[in-house]
């Protein structure tokens, strides 16, 4: 039977239970709002007056309130860097973390999918005899950089294909993303990327280095007169933008030190020496590509 006399019908959706639940939720939310505002204001003031800085570990949405407090970039190392480079990387986990190390052979399988998982790729085979990179991995790196990825290449890493008839150098595998070339010397007919020279010298800003973020505020490295870098360099030819060069203090011969590829979206940096021996420049590079 239907209710008579216009009797009140129970409210749709559960009656007193729904109304009570909404009331309780509203009550608790009203109580939480002042607490959330207090936390946000306290966090902002801490950042404003230096209690929290860019080196303070911060996660979640509050990170956006701290200048420079960005999430570290994930880093994939292909190869085996020097202990100096690893020390710099491990000491700068606010810039790069986590750090994963794999061989070029391992990354060659499903290369595009693997590379896409990382913000920065460090190709550093400088400490190992095998300098091989497969055509599949090289093409995947091209796609990675051209899609906005960040690549750092060290010395003669990736100059060989995994077969005895492969071309020597970077162009075949990497196209134009590596900003140096391996040309034959006119006298010895030796590829420049296989000719190693050990020098004592200093690093200076190149033609594109005076206003570049990597060399900002640096007129020479290292600064002290009594300290000179002892470096192994290659006789490579610059095809990109030379950020820095290294000069042999004895012969005054100059070699490219840091070169950048003029890419449109991604970044590709080349080091013609062990970057771990210049911690300040490696840190600046990580911050720049990040």
ZATOR-197152 format. One line per 4 residues: number of its first residue (from 1); their letters; for each residue y, z, x of N, C-alpha, C. Coordinates in steps of 0.1 Angstrom, whole numbers, plus 5000, padded with zeros to 4 digits. Example, Ala and Ser with C-alpha at 12.3 -4.5 7.8 and 13.67 -1.06 7.14 Angstrom:
BEGIN
1> AS> 4943,5078,5132,4955,5078,5123,4967,5078,5132  4978,5071,5128,4989,5071,5137,5000,5079,5129 $
This chain:
BEGIN
1> XXXX> 4988,5000,5008,5000,5000,5000,5012,5000,5009  5023,4994,5003,5036,4994,5011,5044,5006,5008  5052,5011,5017,5060,5023,5016,5070,5020,5005  5072,5030,4997,5082,5029,4985,5095,5035,4989 $
5> XXXX> 5105,5030,4981,5118,5036,4982,5125,5034,4995  5122,5023,5002,5129,5020,5014,5126,5030,5025  5114,5036,5025,5112,5046,5035,5113,5040,5049  5118,5048,5059,5120,5043,5073,5106,5039,5079 $
9> XXXX> 5106,5027,5084,5095,5022,5092,5095,5027,5106  5083,5030,5112,5083,5034,5126,5089,5023,5135  5096,5026,5145,5102,5016,5154,5091,5008,5161  5093,4994,5162,5084,4986,5169,5082,4989,5183 $
13> XXXX> 5069,4987,5188,5066,4989,5202,5063,5003,5206  5059,5012,5197,5053,5024,5202,5061,5036,5198  5072,5035,5190,5079,5046,5184,5084,5056,5194  5081,5068,5192,5087,5079,5200,5083,5078,5215 $
17> XXXX> 5071,5072,5217,5066,5071,5231,5075,5062,5239  5078,5050,5233,5086,5040,5240,5100,5046,5242  5106,5051,5232,5119,5056,5233,5120,5068,5243  5110,5076,5243,5110,5087,5253,5109,5083,5267 $
21> XXXX> 5100,5072,5269,5098,5067,5282,5111,5061,5288  5117,5052,5279,5130,5046,5283,5140,5057,5287  5140,5067,5279,5150,5078,5281,5148,5085,5294  5135,5088,5297,5132,5094,5309,5135,5086,5322 $
25> XXXX> 5131,5073,5320,5134,5064,5332,5149,5062,5334  5156,5061,5323,5171,5060,5325,5176,5073,5331  5171,5084,5327,5176,5097,5333,5173,5097,5348  5161,5093,5352,5157,5094,5366,5166,5084,5374 $
29> XXXX> 5168,5072,5369,5176,5062,5376,5190,5067,5378  5195,5073,5367,5209,5078,5369,5210,5088,5380  5199,5096,5381,5199,5106,5392,5197,5100,5406  5190,5088,5407,5188,5082,5420,5200,5074,5425 $
33> XXXX> 5208,5069,5416,5219,5060,5420,5228,5068,5430  5233,5080,5427,5242,5087,5436,5235,5089,5450  5222,5092,5450,5215,5094,5463,5214,5082,5471  5212,5070,5464,5211,5057,5471,5225,5054,5477 $
37> XXXX> 5235,5056,5469,5249,5054,5474,5252,5062,5486  5248,5075,5486,5251,5084,5497,5244,5079,5510  5231,5074,5508,5224,5069,5520,5230,5057,5526  5234,5048,5517,5241,5035,5522,5254,5038,5529 $
41> XXXX> 5262,5047,5523,5275,5051,5529,5273,5058,5542  5263,5067,5543,5261,5074,5555,5256,5064,5566  5248,5055,5562,5243,5045,5572,5254,5036,5577  5263,5032,5567,5274,5023,5571,5284,5031,5581 $
45> XXXX> 5287,5043,5578,5295,5051,5587,5289,5053,5600  5276,5055,5601,5269,5057,5614,5270,5045,5622  5269,5033,5615,5270,5020,5623,5284,5018,5627  5294,5022,5618,5308,5019,5621,5313,5027,5633 $
49> XXXX> 5308,5040,5634,5313,5048,5645,5303,5050,5657  5293,5040,5658,5285,5039,5669,5273,5049,5670  5271,5056,5659,5259,5065,5659,5246,5056,5659  5247,5045,5651,5236,5035,5651,5242,5023,5657 $
53> XXXX> 5235,5017,5667,5240,5005,5674,5230,4994,5672  5233,4982,5678,5224,4971,5677,5210,4973,5684  5210,4983,5693,5197,4986,5700,5189,4996,5692  5194,5002,5681,5187,5011,5673,5177,5004,5664 $
57> XXXX> 5164,5008,5665,5154,5001,5656,5158,5003,5642  5160,4992,5634,5164,4992,5620,5155,4982,5613  5149,4986,5602,5141,4976,5594,5146,4976,5580  5142,4966,5572,5145,4966,5558,5159,4961,5556 $
61> XXXX> 5164,4962,5543,5177,4957,5540,5189,4963,5546  5187,4976,5551,5198,4983,5558,5201,4977,5571  5192,4968,5577,5195,4962,5590,5207,4953,5589  5210,4948,5577,5221,4939,5576,5235,4946,5577 $
65> XXXX> 5235,4959,5576,5247,4967,5578,5251,4970,5592  5242,4967,5601,5244,4970,5615,5247,4957,5623  5258,4956,5629,5261,4943,5637,5251,4941,5648  5245,4930,5648,5235,4926,5658,5221,4932,5656 $
69> XXXX> 5219,4940,5645,5206,4947,5643,5197,4938,5635  5194,4926,5641,5185,4917,5635,5171,4919,5638  5162,4914,5630,5148,4915,5632,5144,4908,5645  5136,4914,5654,5132,4907,5666,5125,4894,5663 $
73> XXXX> 5126,4884,5672,5119,4871,5671,5105,4872,5676  5096,4866,5668,5082,4866,5673,5081,4855,5684  5073,4859,5694,5072,4850,5706,5058,4847,5709  5055,4834,5711,5042,4829,5716,5044,4824,5730 $
77> XXXX> 5036,4830,5739,5035,4825,5753,5023,4816,5754  5026,4804,5759,5015,4795,5762,5014,4794,5777  5004,4800,5783,5002,4800,5798,5002,4814,5803  5007,4816,5815,5007,4829,5822,5020,4831,5830 $
81> XXXX> 5029,4838,5824,5042,4840,5832,5040,4850,5843  5050,4850,5852,5050,4860,5863,5052,4874,5857  5048,4884,5866,5050,4898,5862,5065,4901,5860  5074,4894,5867,5088,4897,5865,5092,4892,5851 $
85> XXXX> 5088,4881,5847,5091,4876,5833,5085,4885,5823  5073,4889,5824,5066,4898,5814,5074,4912,5814  5079,4916,5825,5086,4929,5825,5099,4928,5817  5106,4916,5819,5118,4914,5811,5115,4913,5796 $
89> XXXX> 5105,4906,5792,5101,4905,5778,5097,4918,5772  5090,4926,5779,5085,4939,5774,5097,4949,5773  5107,4947,5781,5119,4956,5781,5129,4952,5771  5127,4941,5764,5136,4936,5754,5130,4933,5740 $
93> XXXX> 5123,4943,5736,5116,4942,5723,5125,4942,5711  5138,4945,5713,5147,4943,5702,5151,4928,5700  5147,4920,5710,5150,4906,5710,5137,4898,5706  5126,4901,5713,5113,4894,5710,5102,4904,5708 $
97> XXXX> 5096,4904,5696,5085,4912,5693,5079,4908,5679  5066,4907,5678,5056,4909,5688,5055,4897,5697  5047,4899,5708,5045,4889,5719,5030,4886,5719  5027,4873,5717,5014,4868,5717,5012,4859,5729 $
101> XXXX> 5001,4860,5736,4998,4851,5747,4985,4843,5745  4986,4830,5746,4974,4821,5744,4974,4810,5754  4962,4804,5756,4961,4792,5765,4965,4780,5757  4969,4769,5765,4973,4757,5759,4961,4751,5751 $
105> XXXX> 4949,4753,5756,4937,4747,5750,4935,4754,5736  4937,4767,5736,4935,4775,5723,4945,4771,5713  4957,4768,5717,4968,4765,5707,4967,4750,5703  4959,4742,5710,4958,4728,5707,4951,4726,5693 $
109> XXXX> 4942,4735,5690,4935,4734,5677,4945,4738,5666  4947,4729,5656,4956,4732,5645,4970,4736,5651  4975,4728,5660,4987,4732,5668,4999,4734,5659  5002,4725,5650,5013,4726,5641,5013,4739,5633 $
113> XXXX> 5002,4742,5628,5001,4755,5620,5002,4767,5628  4997,4767,5641,4998,4778,5649,5013,4780,5654  5019,4770,5658,5033,4771,5663,5042,4775,5652  5040,4771,5640,5049,4774,5629,5050,4789,5626 $
117> XXXX> 5040,4797,5631,5040,4811,5629,5050,4819,5638  5056,4812,5647,5064,4819,5657,5079,4814,5658  5088,4823,5661,5102,4819,5662,5105,4813,5675  5099,4817,5686,5101,4812,5699,5088,4809,5706 $
121> XXXX> 5088,4798,5713,5076,4794,5722,5080,4794,5736  5073,4801,5745,5075,4801,5759,5064,4794,5766  5066,4782,5771,5056,4774,5778,5058,4777,5793  5049,4785,5798,5050,4790,5812,5036,4790,5819 $
125> XXXX> 5033,4779,5825,5021,4778,5833,5023,4779,5847  5035,4784,5851,5039,4784,5865,5030,4792,5874  5023,4802,5869,5015,4810,5877,5000,4806,5877  4997,4795,5871,4983,4790,5870,4982,4776,5876 $
129> XXXX> 4970,4773,5880,4968,4759,5886,4968,4749,5875  4963,4752,5864,4962,4742,5853,4975,4740,5846  4981,4728,5847,4994,4725,5840,4992,4716,5829  4980,4715,5823,4977,4706,5813,4981,4710,5799 $
133> XXXX> 4986,4700,5791,4989,4702,5777,4984,4689,5770  4977,4691,5760,4971,4680,5752,4982,4672,5745  4978,4659,5742,4988,4651,5734,4991,4657,5721  4980,4663,5715,4982,4669,5701,4992,4681,5702 $
137> XXXX> 4991,4689,5712,5000,4701,5714,5014,4696,5717  5015,4686,5726,5028,4681,5729,5035,4675,5717  5028,4668,5708,5034,4663,5696,5038,4674,5686  5029,4684,5686,5032,4695,5677,5045,4703,5682 $
141> XXXX> 5047,4703,5695,5059,4710,5700,5071,4701,5697  5070,4688,5697,5081,4680,5693,5085,4682,5679  5075,4683,5670,5078,4685,5656,5083,4699,5654  5079,4709,5662,5083,4723,5661,5098,4724,5664 $
145> XXXX> 5102,4718,5675,5116,4718,5679,5125,4710,5670  5121,4699,5666,5129,4690,5657,5130,4696,5643  5121,4706,5640,5122,4712,5627,5130,4726,5628  5136,4729,5640,5144,4741,5641,5138,4751,5650 $
149> XXXX> 5126,4749,5656,5120,4758,5665,5127,4760,5678  5124,4771,5686,5130,4774,5698,5119,4773,5709  5122,4765,5720,5112,4763,5731,5119,4766,5744  5112,4774,5752,5116,4776,5766,5105,4772,5775 $
153> XXXX> 5108,4763,5785,5098,4757,5794,5101,4761,5808  5091,4765,5816,5093,4770,5829,5087,4761,5840  5095,4757,5850,5090,4749,5861,5081,4737,5857  5069,4736,5863,5061,4724,5861,5051,4726,5850 $
157> XXXX> 5054,4735,5840,5045,4737,5829,5044,4725,5820  5032,4721,5817,5030,4710,5808,5032,4696,5813  5031,4694,5827,5034,4681,5832,5021,4672,5833  5010,4677,5829,4998,4669,5830,4990,4669,5817 $
161> XXXX> 4984,4657,5814,4975,4656,5803,4961,4660,5807  4952,4664,5798,4939,4669,5802,4929,4657,5805  4933,4647,5813,4925,4637,5818,4931,4631,5830  4922,4626,5839,4927,4622,5852,4935,4610,5852 $
165> XXXX> 4936,4602,5841,4944,4590,5840,4957,4593,5833  4960,4605,5829,4972,4608,5821,4984,4607,5830  4995,4603,5823,5008,4602,5830,5013,4615,5834  5020,4616,5846,5025,4628,5851,5040,4630,5846 $
169> XXXX> 5043,4642,5841,5057,4644,5836,5056,4649,5822  5068,4649,5816,5069,4655,5802,5071,4644,5792  5076,4633,5795,5079,4623,5785,5068,4619,5776  5056,4617,5782,5045,4612,5774,5041,4622,5763 $
173> XXXX> 5040,4634,5766,5036,4645,5756,5047,4650,5748  5059,4651,5753,5069,4659,5747,5081,4650,5742  5080,4637,5745,5092,4629,5741,5104,4633,5749  5115,4636,5742,5128,4639,5748,5132,4654,5747 $
177> XXXX> 5122,4662,5742,5126,4676,5739,5127,4684,5752  5121,4680,5763,5122,4687,5776,5134,4680,5783  5144,4688,5787,5157,4682,5791,5157,4678,5806  5146,4677,5812,5145,4672,5826,5134,4661,5827 $
181> XXXX> 5135,4653,5838,5125,4642,5840,5118,4644,5853  5106,4638,5854,5099,4638,5866,5099,4624,5872  5109,4621,5880,5110,4608,5886,5104,4607,5900  5101,4595,5904,5095,4593,5918,5107,4593,5928 $
185> XXXX> 5104,4600,5939,5114,4600,5950,5114,4586,5957  5126,4582,5961,5127,4568,5967,5120,4567,5980  5120,4578,5988,5115,4577,6002,5100,4580,6002  5096,4591,5996,5081,4595,5997,5073,4590,5985 $
189> XXXX> 5080,4585,5974,5073,4581,5962,5065,4592,5956  5070,4604,5958,5063,4616,5952,5070,4620,5940  5063,4623,5929,5070,4628,5917,5077,4641,5919  5090,4641,5915,5098,4653,5917,5093,4666,5912 $
193> XXXX> 5085,4665,5900,5080,4677,5894,5068,4683,5901  5064,4676,5912,5053,4682,5920,5058,4686,5934  5071,4683,5937,5077,4687,5950,5084,4701,5949  5077,4711,5954,5083,4724,5954,5090,4728,5967 $
197> XXXX> 5102,4734,5965,5110,4739,5976,5113,4753,5974  5111,4761,5985,5114,4775,5985,5128,4777,5991  5137,4782,5984,5151,4783,5989,5156,4798,5987  5167,4800,5994,5175,4813,5992,5188,4808,5987 $
201> XXXX> 5192,4812,5975,5205,4807,5970,5210,4815,5958  5220,4810,5952,5227,4816,5941,5228,4807,5929  5229,4812,5917,5230,4804,5905,5245,4804,5901  5250,4792,5897,5263,4790,5893,5263,4782,5880 $
205> XXXX> 5274,4784,5872,5275,4776,5859,5276,4761,5862  5268,4754,5854,5269,4739,5855,5280,4733,5847  5279,4720,5845,5290,4714,5837,5291,4719,5823  5280,4723,5817,5280,4728,5803,5279,4743,5803 $
209> XXXX> 5280,4750,5815,5277,4764,5815,5289,4773,5814  5301,4768,5817,5313,4777,5818,5316,4783,5804  5313,4776,5793,5315,4782,5780,5303,4785,5772  5291,4783,5779,5279,4785,5772,5275,4800,5771 $
213> XXXX> 5269,4804,5760,5265,4818,5758,5256,4824,5769  5248,4816,5774,5238,4821,5785,5246,4825,5797  5257,4818,5801,5264,4820,5813,5278,4827,5810  5279,4832,5798,5292,4839,5795,5295,4850,5804 $
217> XXXX> 5307,4850,5811,5312,4860,5819,5305,4860,5833  5297,4850,5836,5290,4850,5849,5295,4838,5857  5301,4841,5869,5306,4831,5878,5296,4827,5888  5287,4837,5892,5276,4834,5901,5266,4845,5899 $
221> XXXX> 5253,4842,5902,5243,4852,5900,5233,4851,5912  5230,4862,5918,5236,4876,5916,5250,4877,5921  5257,4888,5918,5271,4889,5921,5273,4894,5936  5264,4903,5940,5266,4909,5954,5263,4899,5965 $
225> XXXX> 5272,4899,5975,5271,4889,5986,5258,4891,5993  5253,4904,5995,5242,4906,6003,5228,4903,5996  5229,4900,5983,5216,4897,5976,5216,4882,5973  5206,4876,5977,5204,4862,5974,5190,4860,5968 $
229> XXXX> 5189,4851,5959,5176,4848,5952,5167,4840,5961  5154,4844,5962,5144,4837,5969,5136,4830,5958  5137,4816,5957,5132,4809,5945,5124,4797,5949  5114,4794,5941,5107,4781,5942,5113,4772,5931 $
233> XXXX> 5118,4760,5935,5124,4751,5926,5117,4737,5927  5119,4729,5917,5114,4715,5918,5125,4705,5919  5122,4693,5923,5132,4683,5925,5132,4674,5912  5136,4681,5901,5136,4674,5888,5150,4667,5885 $
237> XXXX> 5150,4658,5876,5162,4650,5873,5167,4655,5859  5179,4659,5858,5185,4664,5845,5187,4652,5836  5182,4654,5823,5184,4644,5813,5191,4651,5801  5193,4664,5802,5200,4671,5791,5213,4677,5796 $
241> XXXX> 5217,4688,5791,5229,4695,5795,5227,4706,5805  5232,4704,5817,5230,4714,5827,5239,4727,5825  5232,4738,5822,5239,4750,5819,5242,4757,5833  5232,4756,5842,5234,4763,5855,5227,4755,5866 $
245> XXXX> 5232,4756,5878,5224,4751,5890,5223,4761,5900  5213,4759,5909,5211,4768,5920,5214,4761,5933  5221,4768,5942,5225,4762,5955,5218,4769,5967  5212,4762,5975,5205,4768,5987,5217,4772,5997 $
249> XXXX> 5216,4785,6000,5227,4790,6008,5227,4785,6023  5215,4779,6027,5214,4774,6041,5218,4760,6041  5212,4752,6033,5214,4737,6033,5225,4732,6024  5229,4741,6014,5239,4737,6004,5234,4727,5994 $
253> XXXX> 5221,4724,5995,5214,4715,5985,5214,4722,5971  5218,4714,5961,5218,4719,5948,5207,4714,5939  5201,4723,5931,5190,4719,5922,5194,4724,5908  5189,4717,5897,5191,4722,5884,5185,4736,5883 $
257> XXXX> 5191,4745,5875,5185,4758,5873,5181,4760,5859  5191,4759,5850,5189,4760,5835,5194,4748,5828  5186,4741,5821,5190,4729,5814,5187,4730,5799  5195,4725,5790,5193,4725,5776,5192,4711,5770 $
261> XXXX> 5182,4709,5762,5181,4696,5755,5191,4695,5744  5199,4684,5742,5209,4683,5732,5203,4680,5718  5194,4689,5713,5188,4688,5700,5197,4690,5689  5194,4685,5677,5203,4686,5666,5201,4700,5658 $
265> XXXX> 5188,4704,5657,5185,4716,5649,5179,4727,5658  5168,4724,5664,5161,4734,5672,5168,4736,5686  5162,4744,5695,5167,4746,5708,5155,4744,5718  5158,4738,5730,5149,4736,5740,5156,4739,5754 $
269> XXXX> 5151,4749,5760,5157,4753,5773,5147,4752,5784  5151,4747,5796,5142,4745,5807,5147,4754,5819  5138,4761,5825,5141,4769,5837,5134,4763,5849  5142,4759,5859,5137,4753,5872,5134,4764,5882 $
273> XXXX> 5131,4776,5878,5127,4787,5887,5121,4798,5878  5116,4808,5884,5110,4819,5876,5121,4827,5869  5122,4826,5856,5133,4833,5849,5133,4848,5850  5121,4853,5853,5120,4868,5854,5128,4873,5866 $
277> XXXX> 5131,4865,5876,5138,4870,5888,5153,4870,5885  5158,4866,5873,5172,4868,5869,5172,4874,5855  5169,4887,5854,5167,4894,5841,5179,4892,5832  5191,4892,5837,5203,4891,5829,5204,4877,5822 $
281> XXXX> 5200,4867,5830,5201,4853,5824,5189,4851,5814  5178,4856,5817,5166,4855,5808,5170,4862,5795  5175,4874,5796,5179,4882,5784,5189,4874,5776  5199,4868,5782,5210,4861,5775,5203,4848,5769 $
285> XXXX> 5193,4842,5775,5187,4831,5769,5179,4835,5757  5172,4846,5757,5164,4851,5746,5174,4853,5734  5185,4860,5737,5195,4863,5727,5201,4850,5721  5203,4840,5729,5209,4827,5725,5199,4820,5716 $
289> XX> 5187,4818,5720,5177,4810,5712,5173,4818,5699  5173,4831,5700,5170,4839,5688,5180,4838,5677 $
